[in-house]
Amino acid sequence: MMSVAFGYDYDEHNRLYNAWNMTHASDRGRDSLECTGTLPPASQAIIAVARAGAGLNADVDMFFDVPASVIQSLTGFRYDQPVYDGREILFTRLRSLATA
């Protein structure tokens, strides 16, 4: 099993670049988490909760949800929770945040 989260931003020349990455690959161990770049603010707290849970549940991969939880902290949405505020979420359009 693998879970991944990543974020992009614009530099001073308005060029899009990869600002951060977070990858969990369970075949590298239940507590594997590779991170690069400047992670979002909630990341450290989410990682700390996973570490604490891993100490209590040695047979459970607590780090699989870390990338999804980081994305949820930024967007309010999560891939495995298709209902928000009592309604099913349907995405119909993709647009750039730079023009939003």
C-alpha positions, 0 to 999 in steps of 0.5 A, a space after each residue: 500500500 502506498 499513499 502520497 500527498 504533494 503541493 505546488 506553488 508559484 515562485 517569484 517569476 510566476 512559475 509553478 514548482 513542486 513545494 513539498 512531497 509526502 510519501 508512505 510506502 508500507 513495503 518500507 515499513 509501517 512507520 515509513 514516511 518520506 517528506 521533502 520541502 516545506 510541509 503544510 502547517 498541520 503536518 507535524 501534528 498529524 505525524 505526531 498523532 500517527 507516531 503515538 498511535 503506532 506505539 499503541 497499535 504495532 499491527 496497524 499501519 498508522 502512517 497510511 492515512 497521514 498524507 490524506 489527513 494532510 490534504 484534508 487539513 488544507 482542503 477540508 475534503 478526504 478521498 474516503 469521505 464523499 459526504 460533506 455537510 450531509 451531501 455527496 460531493 460531486 466535482 465537475 470542474 477543475 480550475 487553477 487556484 491562481 485564478 480562483 
